[in-house]
Amino acid sequence: MLLAANLVSSLGSGLTMPFLLVYLHDVRHIPLGTTGLLIGAAALVGVPAGPLTGALVDRFGPRRMCATTVAVAAAGTLGLVLVHDPLSALPVLAVYGVGQGALWPTWNALFAVMVPDEALRPRVFARSFQLLNLGLGAGAMVAGAVVHVSDPSSFTVIYLIDGATTLALVAGLLAVPEHRERTVPPSTGDDLADPAATASTGQGRSASSRSGGSRGSPGRGGYRQVLADRRFRRYLLANLFLAFCGYSAIEAGLVGYATHVVHSPPYVVSWAFGLNTGLIVVAQPLGLRLVHAMRRTTALMICAGTFGASWAVLLCGGLFPRSATGNALVVAMFGVFSLGEVLLSPVGGPLVTMLATPALQGRYSATASTVYAGLNVVGPSIAGVLLGSGLGTAYLAVLMGASAVAVAGFVSLRRVLAPAIDNKRPAFAG
């Protein structure tokens, strides 16, 4: 039920996802520089929303908080139809940013408690990611055919549809029986991996287990306990570099380099996004099987290496500006990038769930999500400065360097994970 509701919601999101900047600048005639600041401000207010929501999830339960955050996100989306100038845009985008920043921690925590079977959980995360991309891609294709800058009402319609489909996700959440919201059992053997982690988190795990980890009992220690987990700190550090060379670099990095260095027309960028979505939908089942047969840290290393390779492909595209070869390499870059994504989706969320203590599930998920939220502010700013200064090659070199650091970080993470957590099976031992 939740996967179906998420698909409907992502169809609506796909209608509006590529057009926020276009809508504010070309339709509502807000200056481009101001538009960039407004979008950055929306991302900025979403950063503290994640940790706050994580604490509320641990106190009130993910199902209730997820419905609340989705409703806030819907309100922000619907409010965009009322925007006509920077003054009216600021509060609407603030609500929009809070909703988006708070949504992902609650969504991941909800899946964690609704799917206690650790063997099934990666499949659920992977299927959710697959359906999300299917909806986003289909929605974007429809919107590209029907919206026109010369017709502001066409944008009003897609934002109204997006808000309505987001509310469909609220309906799906409320329709799920409350007894389905369960406590995540402690993962087998994870505390055996790291004595320091056991000392820092074992007391909280034991206490939450004795109490049943009820959703009404907040975890002891809060975020201090989360950040005291040595394994989770190593994961966060490696994931910081993975996110920097990954999602935070796509919108400004890929699009900016493609349009200003390779000088590709906008339709080429659209093809690249279309290939990315299509490959994720088609290749996700294969990625799930591959992840099932390898260590989780191996999958993360390959993902980081693939992200780095994709930026190398784009760098080659810069050698052929204003040409069919350069355009083809821009599209190919996002194709390579998508291969890393299909390995990441079945690993990232489930691994955080396995590292978390039951009573602190929301805080663990929120902390992991905040890394991405923060980099969604910092990443585009770095891309804008370097690309605007004519340092496109240096920018891609920084991204490839971050990829290498992420690989090293996941190598370090492997040393402190128990075999059960890292999916190391006896057949592969040695």
C-alpha positions as CSV (number, residue, x, y, z in Angstrom):
1,M,0.0,0.0,0.0
2,L,2.8,2.4,0.9
3,L,4.8,1.6,-2.3
4,A,1.7,2.2,-4.4
5,A,1.0,5.5,-2.7
6,N,4.6,6.5,-3.1
7,L,4.4,5.8,-6.8
8,V,1.4,8.1,-7.1
9,S,3.1,10.8,-5.2
10,S,6.3,10.5,-7.2
11,L,4.3,10.9,-10.4
12,G,3.1,14.3,-9.2
13,S,6.7,15.2,-8.0
14,G,8.0,14.3,-11.5
15,L,5.6,16.9,-13.0
16,T,7.3,19.7,-11.1
17,M,10.8,18.5,-10.2
18,P,12.7,20.0,-13.2
19,F,10.9,23.3,-13.2
20,L,11.2,25.1,-9.9
21,L,13.9,27.5,-11.2
22,V,12.1,27.9,-14.5
23,Y,8.8,28.6,-12.7
24,L,10.2,31.2,-10.4
25,H,12.4,33.0,-12.9
26,D,10.7,32.7,-16.3
27,V,7.0,32.5,-15.2
28,R,6.9,34.6,-12.0
29,H,9.8,36.9,-13.3
30,I,11.9,36.7,-10.1
31,P,15.5,37.7,-11.0
32,L,17.8,34.7,-11.5
33,G,20.1,35.5,-8.7
34,T,17.3,36.0,-6.3
35,T,15.7,32.7,-7.5
36,G,19.0,30.9,-6.7
37,L,19.1,32.4,-3.2
38,L,15.4,31.4,-2.6
39,I,16.0,27.8,-3.6
40,G,19.2,27.7,-1.5
41,A,17.2,29.1,1.5
42,A,14.6,26.4,1.1
43,A,17.3,23.7,1.2
44,L,19.0,25.5,4.2
45,V,15.8,25.5,6.4
46,G,15.4,21.8,5.6
47,V,18.8,20.9,7.3
48,P,17.7,21.4,11.0
49,A,14.3,19.9,10.2
50,G,15.8,16.5,9.8
51,P,17.3,16.1,13.2
52,L,14.3,17.6,14.9
53,T,12.0,15.2,13.2
54,G,14.3,12.3,14.0
55,A,13.8,13.0,17.7
56,L,10.0,13.3,17.3
57,V,10.0,10.0,15.4
58,D,11.6,8.2,18.4
59,R,9.0,9.8,20.7
60,F,5.8,9.5,18.7
61,G,6.5,6.8,16.1
62,P,7.4,7.1,12.4
63,R,3.9,6.5,11.0
64,R,2.4,9.5,12.7
65,M,5.3,11.8,12.0
66,C,5.6,10.6,8.4
67,A,2.0,11.6,7.8
68,T,2.7,15.0,9.3
69,T,5.8,15.7,7.3
70,V,4.2,14.6,4.1
71,A,1.3,17.0,4.8
72,V,3.7,19.8,5.4
73,A,5.5,19.0,2.1
74,A,2.1,19.0,0.3
75,A,1.3,22.4,1.8
76,G,4.6,23.9,0.5
77,T,3.9,22.5,-2.9
78,L,0.4,23.8,-3.1
79,G,1.6,27.2,-1.8
80,L,3.8,27.7,-4.9
81,V,0.7,28.5,-6.9
82,L,0.4,31.7,-4.8
83,V,3.9,32.9,-5.5
84,H,4.2,36.1,-7.6
85,D,7.3,37.8,-6.2
86,P,10.2,37.2,-3.8
87,L,8.2,38.3,-0.8
88,S,5.5,35.8,-1.3
89,A,8.0,33.1,-2.4
90,L,10.1,33.2,0.8
91,P,7.5,31.8,3.3
92,V,6.2,29.2,0.8
93,L,9.7,27.9,0.1
94,A,10.4,27.8,3.8
95,V,7.5,25.5,4.3
96,Y,8.5,23.5,1.2
97,G,12.1,23.2,2.5
98,V,11.0,22.0,6.0
99,G,8.7,19.4,4.5
100,Q,11.3,18.0,2.1
101,G,14.0,18.1,4.8
102,A,11.8,16.2,7.3
103,L,10.3,13.7,4.9
104,W,13.2,11.3,4.2
105,P,14.2,10.5,7.8
106,T,10.6,9.6,8.7
107,W,10.1,7.6,5.5
108,N,13.2,5.5,6.0
109,A,12.4,5.0,9.7
110,L,8.9,3.9,8.8
111,F,10.2,1.2,6.4
112,A,12.6,0.1,9.1
113,V,9.9,-0.6,11.6
114,M,7.3,-2.0,9.2
115,V,9.8,-4.5,7.7
116,P,11.5,-6.2,10.7
117,D,12.9,-9.0,8.4
118,E,16.5,-7.9,7.6
119,A,16.6,-10.1,4.5
120,L,13.4,-8.5,3.1
121,R,14.3,-4.9,4.1
122,P,16.9,-4.2,1.3
123,R,14.3,-5.4,-1.3
124,V,11.8,-3.0,0.1
125,F,14.2,0.0,0.0
126,A,15.3,-1.0,-3.5
127,R,11.7,-1.4,-4.8
128,S,10.8,2.0,-3.3
129,F,13.7,3.6,-5.1
130,Q,12.8,1.9,-8.3
131,L,9.1,3.1,-8.2
132,L,10.2,6.5,-7.1
133,N,12.3,6.9,-10.2
134,L,9.6,5.4,-12.4
135,G,7.1,8.0,-11.2
136,L,9.6,10.9,-11.4
137,G,10.6,10.0,-15.0
138,A,7.0,9.5,-16.2
139,G,5.9,12.7,-14.5
140,A,8.7,14.7,-16.0
141,M,8.0,13.4,-19.5
142,V,4.4,14.4,-19.2
143,A,5.2,17.8,-17.8
144,G,7.8,18.5,-20.6
145,A,5.0,18.0,-23.1
146,V,2.3,20.2,-21.5
147,V,3.9,23.1,-19.7
148,H,4.8,26.3,-21.5
149,V,6.5,29.4,-20.1
150,S,4.0,31.5,-22.1
151,D,1.1,29.9,-20.2
152,P,1.5,30.3,-16.4
153,S,-1.7,28.4,-15.9
154,S,0.0,25.2,-17.1
155,F,2.5,25.5,-14.2
156,T,-0.4,26.2,-11.7
157,V,-2.0,22.9,-12.8
158,I,1.1,20.8,-12.3
159,Y,1.7,22.2,-8.9
160,L,-1.9,21.5,-7.9
161,I,-1.6,18.0,-9.2
162,D,1.7,17.5,-7.3
163,G,0.1,18.7,-4.1
164,A,-2.9,16.4,-4.5
165,T,-0.8,13.3,-5.2
166,T,1.4,14.1,-2.2
167,L,-1.8,14.1,-0.1
168,A,-2.5,10.6,-1.6
169,L,0.6,9.5,0.3
170,V,-0.9,10.8,3.5
171,A,-4.0,8.8,2.8
172,G,-1.9,5.7,2.3
173,L,-0.1,6.2,5.6
174,L,-3.4,6.6,7.5
175,A,-4.8,3.5,5.8
176,V,-2.0,1.2,7.1
177,P,-3.1,-0.6,10.2
178,E,-1.3,0.8,13.2
179,H,-0.3,-2.7,14.4
180,R,2.0,-2.9,11.4
181,E,4.3,-0.3,13.0
182,R,6.7,-2.5,14.9
183,T,9.9,-2.2,16.7
184,V,13.1,-3.0,14.9
185,P,14.9,-5.9,16.7
186,P,18.6,-5.5,17.5
187,S,20.8,-6.7,14.6
188,T,22.5,-10.0,15.3
189,G,26.2,-9.7,16.2
190,D,26.7,-6.1,15.4
191,D,28.0,-5.1,18.8
192,L,30.7,-7.9,18.5
193,A,32.3,-5.9,15.8
194,D,33.7,-3.0,17.8
195,P,34.4,-3.0,21.5
196,A,34.4,0.8,21.5
197,A,31.0,0.9,19.9
198,T,29.7,-1.7,22.4
199,A,30.9,0.5,25.3
200,S,29.3,3.6,23.8
201,T,26.0,2.1,22.7
202,G,25.5,-1.2,24.5
203,Q,23.8,0.3,27.5
204,G,21.3,2.1,25.3
205,R,20.6,-1.0,23.3
206,S,20.1,-3.1,26.4
207,A,17.8,-0.6,28.0
208,S,15.7,-0.2,24.9
209,S,15.5,-4.0,24.4
210,R,14.3,-4.5,28.0
211,S,11.6,-1.9,27.5
212,G,10.6,-3.4,24.2
213,G,11.9,-0.3,22.4
214,S,8.4,1.1,22.5
215,R,7.7,4.0,20.3
216,G,6.5,6.0,23.2
217,S,9.9,5.8,25.0
218,P,12.6,8.2,23.7
219,G,16.1,6.8,23.5
220,R,18.5,7.6,26.3
221,G,21.3,9.9,25.3
222,G,19.7,11.2,22.2
223,Y,22.0,12.4,19.4
224,R,25.0,12.3,21.8
225,Q,24.6,8.5,21.8
226,V,24.1,8.3,18.1
227,L,27.3,10.2,17.4
228,A,29.2,8.1,20.0
229,D,28.7,5.1,17.8
230,R,32.1,4.6,16.3
231,R,30.8,2.5,13.4
232,F,28.1,5.0,12.6
233,R,30.7,7.9,12.6
234,R,32.8,6.0,10.1
235,Y,29.8,5.4,7.9
236,L,28.8,9.1,8.2
237,L,32.3,10.3,7.2
238,A,32.5,8.0,4.2
239,N,28.9,8.9,3.2
240,L,29.7,12.6,3.4
241,F,32.2,12.2,0.5
242,L,29.9,9.8,-1.3
243,A,27.0,12.4,-1.2
244,F,29.3,15.2,-2.2
245,C,30.4,13.4,-5.4
246,G,26.9,12.0,-5.9
247,Y,23.5,13.6,-5.6
248,S,24.6,17.0,-4.3
249,A,26.7,17.5,-7.5
250,I,24.1,16.5,-10.1
251,E,21.7,19.5,-10.4
252,A,24.4,22.2,-10.4
253,G,27.5,20.2,-11.3
254,L,26.2,18.0,-14.2
255,V,23.8,20.6,-15.6
256,G,26.2,23.5,-15.2
257,Y,29.2,21.6,-16.7
258,A,27.1,20.3,-19.6
259,T,25.6,23.6,-20.5
260,H,28.5,25.9,-19.9
261,V,31.6,23.8,-20.7
262,V,30.3,21.1,-23.1
263,H,27.7,23.7,-24.4
264,S,25.1,21.0,-24.7
265,P,21.5,22.2,-25.5
266,P,18.8,21.7,-22.8
267,Y,17.3,18.7,-24.6
268,V,20.6,16.8,-24.2
269,V,20.4,17.2,-20.4
270,S,16.8,16.0,-20.6
271,W,18.0,12.9,-22.4
272,A,20.6,12.3,-19.7
273,F,18.0,12.5,-17.0
274,G,15.7,10.2,-19.0
275,L,18.5,7.6,-19.4
276,N,19.2,7.8,-15.7
277,T,15.6,7.1,-14.7
278,G,15.1,4.4,-17.3
279,L,18.3,2.5,-16.3
280,I,17.4,2.6,-12.6
281,V,13.9,1.2,-13.3
282,V,15.3,-1.6,-15.5
283,A,18.5,-2.4,-13.6
284,Q,17.4,-2.2,-10.0
285,P,16.4,-5.9,-9.8
286,L,19.9,-6.8,-11.0
287,G,21.5,-4.4,-8.6
288,L,19.5,-6.0,-5.8
289,R,20.8,-9.5,-6.7
290,L,24.3,-8.3,-6.9
291,V,24.1,-6.6,-3.5
292,H,22.7,-9.8,-2.0
293,A,25.8,-11.7,-3.1
294,M,28.4,-9.3,-1.8
295,R,29.5,-7.4,1.3
296,R,27.6,-4.2,1.9
297,T,30.9,-2.3,2.2
298,T,31.9,-3.7,-1.2
299,A,28.7,-2.4,-2.8
300,L,29.3,1.0,-1.3
301,M,32.9,1.0,-2.6
302,I,31.8,0.1,-6.1
303,C,29.1,2.8,-5.9
304,A,31.6,5.4,-4.9
305,G,34.0,4.3,-7.6
306,T,31.2,4.4,-10.2
307,F,30.3,7.9,-9.2
308,G,33.9,8.9,-9.7
309,A,34.0,7.2,-13.1
310,S,30.9,9.0,-14.2
311,W,32.6,12.4,-13.6
312,A,35.6,11.2,-15.6
313,V,33.2,10.5,-18.5
314,L,31.8,14.0,-18.2
315,L,35.4,15.4,-18.1
316,C,36.0,13.7,-21.5
317,G,32.9,15.3,-22.8
318,G,34.5,18.7,-22.0
319,L,37.1,17.9,-24.6
320,F,34.5,17.9,-27.4
321,P,32.4,21.1,-26.9
322,R,29.5,21.8,-29.2
323,S,29.7,18.4,-30.8
324,A,27.7,15.2,-31.0
325,T,30.5,13.4,-29.2
326,G,30.4,15.8,-26.3
327,N,26.6,15.5,-26.1
328,A,26.8,11.7,-26.2
329,L,29.3,11.7,-23.3
330,V,27.0,14.0,-21.2
331,V,24.2,11.4,-21.6
332,A,26.6,8.5,-21.0
333,M,27.8,10.2,-17.8
334,F,24.4,9.9,-16.2
335,G,24.1,6.4,-17.4
336,V,27.3,5.4,-15.6
337,F,26.1,7.3,-12.5
338,S,22.9,5.4,-12.4
339,L,24.7,2.0,-12.1
340,G,26.1,3.2,-8.8
341,E,22.7,4.3,-7.7
342,V,21.2,0.8,-8.1
343,L,23.8,-0.5,-5.7
344,L,23.4,2.3,-3.2
345,S,19.6,2.1,-2.7
346,P,19.5,-1.5,-1.2
347,V,22.4,-0.8,1.1
348,G,22.3,2.7,2.5
349,G,19.0,2.7,4.4
350,P,19.1,-0.9,5.6
351,L,22.7,-0.4,6.9
352,V,21.7,2.6,8.9
353,T,18.8,0.6,10.3
354,M,21.1,-2.3,11.3
355,L,23.5,0.1,13.1
356,A,20.8,1.9,15.0
357,T,19.5,1.0,18.4
358,P,15.7,0.3,18.4
359,A,14.9,3.4,20.5
360,L,17.0,5.7,18.4
361,Q,15.9,4.6,14.9
362,G,14.5,8.0,14.1
363,R,17.7,9.9,15.2
364,Y,20.0,7.5,13.2
365,S,17.9,8.0,10.0
366,A,17.7,11.7,10.5
367,T,21.4,12.0,11.0
368,A,22.2,10.1,7.9
369,S,19.7,12.2,5.9
370,T,21.0,15.5,7.3
371,V,24.3,14.7,5.5
372,Y,22.5,14.9,2.2
373,A,20.4,17.9,3.2
374,G,23.5,19.9,4.2
375,L,25.4,19.0,1.0
376,N,22.4,20.0,-1.0
377,V,23.2,23.5,0.2
378,V,27.0,23.4,0.1
379,G,27.4,21.3,-3.1
380,P,25.7,23.5,-5.6
381,S,27.4,26.6,-4.1
382,I,30.9,25.0,-4.7
383,A,29.8,24.0,-8.2
384,G,28.6,27.5,-8.9
385,V,31.8,29.2,-7.7
386,L,34.2,26.9,-9.6
387,L,32.2,26.6,-12.8
388,G,31.5,30.4,-12.7
389,S,35.2,31.0,-12.4
390,G,36.0,28.8,-15.4
391,L,37.4,26.0,-13.3
392,G,35.2,23.2,-14.6
393,T,38.1,20.8,-14.9
394,A,39.2,21.5,-11.3
395,Y,35.7,21.0,-10.1
396,L,35.4,17.5,-11.7
397,A,38.8,16.7,-10.3
398,V,37.5,17.6,-6.8
399,L,34.5,15.3,-7.3
400,M,36.7,12.4,-8.5
401,G,39.0,13.0,-5.4
402,A,36.0,12.9,-3.1
403,S,35.0,9.5,-4.8
404,A,38.4,8.1,-3.9
405,V,38.1,9.3,-0.3
406,A,34.7,7.7,0.0
407,V,36.1,4.4,-1.2
408,A,38.9,4.6,1.5
409,G,36.2,5.5,4.1
410,F,34.2,2.4,3.3
411,V,37.4,0.3,3.5
412,S,37.8,1.7,7.0
413,L,34.2,1.0,7.9
414,R,34.6,-2.7,6.9
415,R,37.2,-3.1,9.7
416,V,34.6,-2.3,12.5
417,L,31.5,-4.2,11.1
418,A,30.6,-7.7,12.2
419,P,30.2,-10.2,9.4
420,A,26.4,-10.3,9.8
421,I,26.1,-6.6,9.4
422,D,28.4,-6.5,6.4
423,N,26.6,-9.5,4.7
424,K,29.8,-11.5,4.8
425,R,28.7,-15.1,4.5
426,P,30.8,-18.2,5.5
427,A,31.0,-19.2,1.8
428,F,32.9,-16.0,1.1
429,A,35.0,-16.0,4.2
430,G,38.8,-16.0,3.8
